[in-house]
Amino acid sequence: MLPNGPQLLLLRLLSCVTLILLFQVTDAKKDFKSTCSTCQQITDNFNKGFDRTARQNFGGGNTDWEERTLSKYETSEIRLMEIVEGLCDSSSFDCNHMLEEHEDHLETWWFKRKTKHPDLHKWFCIDTIKVCCPKGTFGPDCKACVGSSDSACHGNGQCDGDGTRGGDGKCSCDDAYKGEFCLDCVDGYFNEVRNATFSLCTECDSSCKTCTGATNRDCDECKDGWQDDDDDEAACVDVNECSADPSPCEEDQYCHNTEGSYSCTACDKVCSGCTGAGPDKCRACATGHQDTEGTCTDVDECSLPEAVCTKEHEQCVNTEGSHVCICSSGYVKQEGECVQTLQPEKEEEEEDDDESEASETTTSAHAEL
């Protein structure tokens, strides 16, 4: 039975509420982590400020007077204010907001708790305003991460929310490790040492997809590009893809075998197919080239007994693998033929003749007038 109007509206409202709650939970996890980070920033900057103001403005003169004055300055409100001024950047809203909200706690620690609780981060961030957790713990109640506080995720990963009031404590394992507790090895690694609380994953031989040891004889399964050795089935050896027929490369390429794979490289331009690099590894010579004692070389078409440039006033110029026909000096190509260009002297004579004809024409016109 399909829901009626009011029931459908109620279902939509419930869906919206569920989505809102999910977003709130996600944002809350982020807020817990960022709030702890902000508090860590404040306490780190406080410790830097404490070091910076040590014996500030002292260093000469009356030593007795300096020691008496310095003793007062070390625990003074003036020094505290100088330190607090440098705790947050002016642009950091979160830092300044936290400082404004909890500055009185810093004053309490400075004047009353510093001697008994020298670790400001622990006293302020963990025990007092409770936005962080001790290392190796997470969440609102600072529950222990998997492993131990000194070795979260058994030292092979990161505990989600470690040291904050956020996160779910799940392990994000390092590259070589997997599993809920980061004690198992991913493919390509094997357990060199393993017990209930410690695991050391070591990389397999490059030929192994999975293995039980470090050599190519310890493979459980060969990696792609490797195969069982015909002479020793326990070992994985490289597959020579370049020995395959037909070749895995294109006709104008040659194959180069590598460990577990191969590569294809373009043949020399003088070749038509090849077995390797260079003009001496051609299967056949490309057009415009010839075999000269096992090496493909350029054919000089311009030196052939039969002329290749046959039009009048043409001359041949050899190029790599070919040739071009150009007009001889003093000629230019027009409509496929080499036509003689005018010589400078002739051009001047023609210009003078033109000027003379123009002058005579003008004189004749005046006479008629």
C-alpha positions in Angstrom: 0.0 0.0 0.0 1.4 3.4 -1.0 1.7 6.1 1.7 -0.9 8.8 1.6 -0.1 12.5 1.6 0.5 13.1 5.3 2.5 9.8 5.5 4.7 10.8 2.6 5.3 14.2 4.1 6.3 12.6 7.4 8.7 10.3 5.6 10.3 13.2 3.8 10.7 15.1 7.1 12.3 12.1 8.7 14.7 11.8 5.8 15.7 15.5 6.1 16.2 15.1 9.9 18.4 12.1 9.3 20.5 13.9 6.8 20.9 16.9 9.1 22.0 14.7 12.0 24.5 12.9 9.8 26.0 16.2 8.6 26.1 17.4 12.3 27.9 14.3 13.3 30.4 14.7 10.5 31.0 18.4 11.3 31.3 17.5 15.0 34.1 15.1 14.2 35.9 17.7 12.2 35.3 20.3 14.9 36.7 18.1 17.7 39.9 17.6 15.7 40.3 21.3 14.7 39.6 22.5 18.2 42.3 20.3 19.6 44.7 21.6 16.9 43.8 25.2 17.8 44.6 24.5 21.5 47.8 22.8 20.6 48.8 25.9 18.6 48.1 28.1 21.6 50.2 26.1 24.0 53.0 25.7 21.5 53.1 29.5 21.0 52.9 30.0 24.7 56.0 27.8 25.2 57.8 29.7 22.4 56.9 33.0 24.0 58.1 31.8 27.4 61.5 31.0 25.9 61.6 34.3 24.0 60.9 36.4 27.1 63.5 34.6 29.3 65.9 37.3 30.7 64.3 39.8 28.3 65.7 43.3 28.5 68.5 42.2 30.9 72.2 41.7 30.2 74.4 44.3 31.8 74.9 46.7 34.6 74.1 46.0 38.3 74.0 42.2 38.5 72.4 42.1 42.0 69.7 44.5 40.9 69.1 42.5 37.7 68.7 39.3 39.6 66.2 40.8 42.0 64.3 42.5 39.2 64.4 39.4 36.9 63.1 37.2 39.7 60.0 39.4 39.8 59.7 39.6 36.0 59.8 35.8 35.6 56.4 35.3 37.2 55.0 38.7 36.6 51.7 39.6 34.9 53.7 41.8 32.5 55.6 38.8 31.2 52.3 36.9 30.9 50.7 39.6 28.8 53.8 39.8 26.6 53.5 36.1 25.9 49.7 36.1 25.4 50.0 38.9 22.8 51.8 36.5 20.5 49.6 33.4 20.8 47.3 34.0 17.8 47.6 35.6 14.4 45.1 38.4 14.0 43.5 36.5 11.1 42.9 33.3 13.1 39.3 33.5 14.3 39.3 30.1 16.0 42.5 30.8 17.9 41.4 34.3 19.1 38.0 33.0 20.1 39.4 30.2 22.2 41.9 32.6 23.8 39.2 35.1 24.6 37.0 32.4 26.1 39.7 30.7 28.2 42.3 33.4 29.0 41.4 33.2 32.6 42.6 29.5 32.7 46.0 30.6 31.4 46.2 33.2 34.1 45.3 30.6 36.7 48.0 28.2 35.4 50.6 31.0 35.3 50.0 32.2 38.8 48.9 29.0 40.7 49.4 25.8 38.7 52.6 26.2 36.7 55.0 24.7 39.3 52.8 21.7 40.1 51.7 21.2 36.4 54.6 22.2 34.2 53.1 20.6 31.1 50.8 23.4 29.8 49.2 21.4 27.0 48.2 18.6 29.3 46.8 20.9 32.0 45.1 23.3 29.7 44.0 21.3 26.6 43.4 17.9 28.1 42.6 18.2 31.8 40.9 21.7 32.0 39.0 22.7 28.8 39.1 19.1 27.6 39.4 19.6 23.9 42.3 17.1 23.5 43.2 13.6 24.7 46.5 12.1 25.7 48.5 10.6 22.9 47.3 7.1 22.0 43.6 7.9 22.9 40.6 9.4 21.1 37.0 10.5 21.4 35.0 12.3 24.0 36.1 9.8 26.7 39.7 9.5 25.5 39.4 5.7 24.8 42.6 3.9 24.0 43.5 3.4 20.4 44.2 -0.1 19.1 47.6 -1.3 20.3 48.8 0.9 23.1 49.3 4.6 23.9 53.0 4.4 23.0 52.3 2.3 19.8 48.8 3.1 18.3 47.8 0.6 15.6 50.8 -1.4 16.8 53.1 1.2 15.3 52.0 0.4 11.7 49.3 3.1 11.2 47.4 6.1 12.4 44.6 6.0 14.9 41.7 8.2 13.7 41.3 11.0 16.3 44.6 10.2 18.1 45.1 12.9 20.7 41.8 14.6 20.1 38.2 14.4 21.4 37.1 13.3 17.9 37.6 10.3 15.6 36.4 6.8 15.8 39.7 5.1 16.7 40.0 3.1 13.5 43.4 2.4 12.1 44.6 3.8 8.8 47.5 1.4 8.1 50.8 2.3 6.6 51.6 1.3 3.0 52.9 -2.3 3.7 50.1 -3.1 6.3 46.4 -3.9 6.3 43.7 -5.3 8.6 41.8 -3.9 11.6 45.0 -4.0 13.7 47.6 -3.3 11.0 49.3 -6.6 11.7 48.7 -8.2 8.3 50.8 -7.6 5.1 49.5 -6.4 1.8 50.3 -8.2 -1.4 54.0 -7.9 -2.2 55.1 -8.1 1.5 55.5 -10.9 4.0 55.6 -11.1 7.8 59.2 -11.3 8.7 58.2 -11.1 12.4 54.7 -11.5 13.8 53.1 -11.9 17.2 50.0 -10.7 18.9 51.2 -7.2 19.3 54.0 -6.7 16.7 54.3 -7.2 13.0 57.2 -6.4 10.6 56.2 -6.6 6.9 59.1 -6.9 4.5 58.9 -6.5 0.7 58.9 -9.6 -1.5 61.3 -10.1 -4.3 60.2 -8.0 -7.4 59.0 -11.2 -9.2 56.5 -12.1 -6.5 52.8 -11.0 -6.2 52.6 -12.8 -2.9 55.4 -14.6 -1.0 56.6 -16.2 2.3 60.2 -14.9 2.0 62.5 -12.5 0.4 63.8 -14.4 -2.6 62.2 -15.4 -6.0 62.0 -19.0 -4.7 59.6 -17.8 -1.9 56.8 -16.7 -4.2 53.4 -18.1 -3.7 52.3 -16.4 -6.9 54.3 -14.8 -9.7 53.7 -11.1 -10.5 52.5 -10.2 -14.0 55.4 -10.2 -16.4 57.0 -13.1 -14.5 56.5 -16.9 -14.8 57.5 -20.1 -13.2 61.0 -21.1 -14.2 61.0 -24.2 -16.5 64.2 -25.5 -14.8 63.1 -24.6 -11.3 59.3 -24.5 -10.8 59.8 -23.0 -7.3 61.3 -19.8 -8.8 59.7 -16.9 -10.7 61.7 -15.6 -13.6 61.2 -12.7 -16.0 59.0 -13.2 -19.1 60.9 -12.0 -22.3 58.0 -10.4 -24.1 60.3 -9.4 -27.0 60.7 -13.0 -28.0 57.0 -13.4 -28.8 56.0 -13.8 -32.4 54.5 -11.5 -33.5 56.4 -8.8 -31.7 54.3 -6.7 -29.2 55.6 -3.5 -30.8 54.5 -1.7 -34.0 56.3 -2.3 -37.3 58.4 0.9 -37.0 59.5 0.1 -33.4 61.8 -2.3 -31.8 61.2 -4.2 -28.5 63.4 -3.8 -25.4 62.8 -6.3 -22.6 62.8 -5.1 -19.0 62.4 -6.8 -15.6 58.7 -7.8 -15.5 57.8 -5.8 -18.6 59.1 -4.4 -21.9 59.2 -1.1 -23.9 58.9 -0.1 -27.5 61.2 2.4 -29.2 60.9 4.0 -32.6 63.4 2.7 -35.3 66.0 4.9 -36.8 64.4 7.1 -39.6 66.5 5.4 -42.2 64.9 2.0 -41.4 61.8 0.2 -42.6 61.4 -2.0 -39.6 64.3 -2.8 -37.3 65.7 -5.1 -34.5 67.4 -2.4 -32.4 68.7 1.1 -32.3 70.7 2.7 -35.1 71.0 2.4 -39.0 72.8 -0.9 -38.7 69.8 -2.6 -37.1 67.4 -2.1 -40.0 65.3 -5.0 -41.3 65.1 -3.1 -44.6 66.1 0.4 -45.7 63.5 3.2 -45.9 62.7 4.8 -49.2 65.6 7.0 -50.4 68.2 4.9 -48.5 70.4 1.9 -49.5 72.2 -0.9 -47.7 76.0 0.0 -47.6 77.9 -2.9 -46.0 75.1 -3.6 -43.5 74.2 0.0 -42.7 71.4 2.0 -44.3 72.7 5.2 -45.9 71.2 8.0 -47.9 71.0 7.7 -51.6 72.4 10.7 -53.5 69.8 11.0 -56.2 71.7 13.9 -57.8 74.7 11.6 -58.5 72.7 8.9 -60.3 73.5 8.3 -63.9 70.0 9.2 -65.0 69.1 12.8 -64.2 66.2 13.3 -61.9 65.7 17.0 -62.6 64.9 17.0 -66.3 63.3 20.4 -66.9 65.4 23.2 -68.6 67.5 25.3 -66.2 66.8 23.0 -63.2 69.4 21.7 -60.9 69.3 18.9 -58.3 69.8 19.3 -54.5 70.2 16.1 -52.4 68.3 15.8 -49.1 68.1 13.1 -46.5 66.2 10.3 -48.1 65.1 12.4 -51.1 66.0 15.4 -53.3 64.6 18.7 -54.6 64.7 20.3 -58.0 65.4 24.1 -58.0 65.9 26.7 -60.7 69.4 27.7 -61.5 70.7 31.1 -60.6 69.1 33.8 -62.6 65.8 31.9 -63.0 62.6 31.7 -61.0 59.8 29.1 -61.1 56.7 30.3 -62.7 53.8 27.9 -63.5 56.3 24.9 -63.0 58.9 26.3 -65.4 62.2 28.1 -64.8 62.0 31.6 -66.3 64.9 33.9 -66.6 64.9 37.0 -64.4 65.8 40.4 -65.8 69.4 41.6 -65.4 69.8 44.9 -63.5 71.4 46.6 -66.6 68.5 45.6 -68.7 66.0 46.8 -66.2 67.7 50.2 -66.1 67.6 50.4 -69.9 64.0 49.5 -70.0 63.2 52.1 -67.3 65.1 54.8 -69.4 63.2 53.8 -72.5 59.9 54.1 -70.7 60.9 57.6 -69.4 61.9 58.7 -72.9 58.7 57.5 -74.4 56.7 59.3 -71.7 58.6 62.6 -72.4 58.0 62.4 -76.1 54.4 61.8 -75.6 54.1 64.9 -73.3 56.0 67.1 -75.9 53.7 66.0 -78.6 50.7 66.7 -76.6 51.9 70.3 -75.9 52.6 70.9 -79.6 49.1 69.9 -80.5 47.7 72.3 -78.0 
